[in-house]
Amino acid sequence: MKYISTRGEAPALNFEDVLLTGLASDGGLYVPETLPQFSAAEIAEMAELDYAQLAHRIITPFVEDCIPAADLQAILEDTYAQFRHGAVAPMVQLANNQWVLELFHGPTLAFKDFALQLLGRLLDYVLERRHQKVVIMGATSGDTGSAAIEGCKRCNNIDIFILHPHERVSDVQRKQMTTVVGDNIHNLAVQGNFDDCQAMVKASFNDKSFLPADRSLVAVNSINWARIMAQIVYYFYAAVALGSPGRKLAFSVPTGNFGDIFAGYLAKQMGLPVERLIIATNSNDVLHRVLTTGSYGRQSLQHTLSPSMDISVSSNFERLLFDLYGRDGAAIKDLMSRFEQGDISFSETAMAQLSGLFSSHCVDDAETCAQMAATWNSCEYMLDPHSAIGVNAALAARLPAGVPVVTLATAHPAKFPAAVKAAGLDAEPVLPHHLRDLFDRPERCEVLPNELAAVHAFMADNINA
Ligand SMILES: *Cc1c(COP(=O)(O)O)cnc(C)c1O
């Protein structure tokens, strides 16, 4: 499988090189040159597979020229053995035709574990083979950092530096990052905000001269293709469990950077009978505005009860646009450079395709709390604020009669106790057993001033030989 850039100018790469790259050299994002297709008969056979086996079936065509089948199988079995539920991604029914796909049984209680547990293992496998070491640098407002650290903690060939805004992530989120033990794990609490952290990571990718000569820098945010790839699997898993390919279904996805829902779009393109993909956003509604007004533009960031969806622009949307514009890299390059200047609108054909595939719903904090309370009162089921946005959007969607909607539950409510409290539930979320002593574990974290030079100096001193 070859991967090409959405802006049409960077060289095509194989899976291994895409894994080790962030953005393409032309500023675009890598996507597969062609998508594998699964027939109805092949999808029906998937019902016999457990999660790791299904992952093998779905992922093989994307990686087979780089990773032998037996090695891939071992990596996937080890990856999904880290999840603390026999089904890995179990489903719960909330109401008639309303389902929740629980994606929070991984080590850090958010869906990002599905991709980052795999990414860490894939990186280590490839680096071991190449006798190469790399540095991972990422900025987090919470969930990505802990999932990346958990995914890479056993990787001998990776030093991982995660920047978070000092005193601006929740206690659970901070503890999940700073209590992980390992010489290769470096938590940097920057005396600034999330945007400052992100700007430092971006600047570091643009000028890597602070790194030792033998190290390259790898991205773990969802511009990394391997993350998207891993997320395609659970769409098939849920659909088959509900009777696909004989039955169509819809998915409601709490959306920030458009990575998770883009994986759902790919599942549909690969043959899954998806009736509709519902983009569920919080008040940071850049995508909802595209669908309802046709205009694509930045607005200032709002801080909400669902912080993992607080974004002003969804970077993975470019991957979808590439398809909506007939995979014309030059058109995307032009579109994105105009977007740098201000608001843009899309072609009629692009908009028609977009609204044929997706609908959207924007849910503010008050509605999020109301949904958490309503679901609790009707089934004693506790939703985290992100998942509540998904459920709210699923209930608002107008779908053909009898089509079930699966909402992706992206985090465990115990990650967001303040939101549960704000929703007025008469119960407190309980951390799963394996994390019950989280608050007693010692923390390791370096507080640094909001200066790139200080961050680079710390990194240079702490990269393991
Ligand atoms: C990251 C995250 C999201 C948003 O996912 P995207 O792929 O960025 O759209 C939603 N919910 C939770 C809990 C997350 O951690």
The ligand as a MOL file (V3000), in Angstrom:
LIG
                    3D

  0  0  0     0  0            999 V3000
M  V30 BEGIN CTAB
M  V30 COUNTS 15 15 0 0 0
M  V30 BEGIN ATOM
M  V30 1 C -9.9010 13.0510 21.5060 0
M  V30 2 C -11.2680 12.9120 22.0330 0
M  V30 3 C -12.4000 13.2010 21.2390 0
M  V30 4 C -12.2910 13.7810 19.8400 0
M  V30 5 O -11.7930 12.8630 18.9100 0
M  V30 6 P -11.3010 13.3760 17.4490 0
M  V30 7 O -10.7020 12.1850 16.8070 0
M  V30 8 O -10.2790 14.4510 17.7340 0
M  V30 9 O -12.4850 13.9050 16.7320 0
M  V30 10 C -13.6440 12.9730 21.7940 0
M  V30 11 N -13.7970 12.5040 23.0580 0
M  V30 12 C -12.7320 12.2230 23.8350 0
M  V30 13 C -12.9700 11.7330 25.2120 0
M  V30 14 C -11.4370 12.4030 23.3670 0
M  V30 15 O -10.3930 12.1200 24.1510 0
M  V30 END ATOM
M  V30 BEGIN BOND
M  V30 1 1 1 2
M  V30 2 1 2 3
M  V30 3 2 2 14
M  V30 4 1 3 4
M  V30 5 2 3 10
M  V30 6 1 4 5
M  V30 7 1 5 6
M  V30 8 2 6 7
M  V30 9 1 6 8
M  V30 10 1 6 9
M  V30 11 1 10 11
M  V30 12 2 11 12
M  V30 13 1 12 13
M  V30 14 1 12 14
M  V30 15 1 14 15
M  V30 END BOND
M  V30 END CTAB
M  END
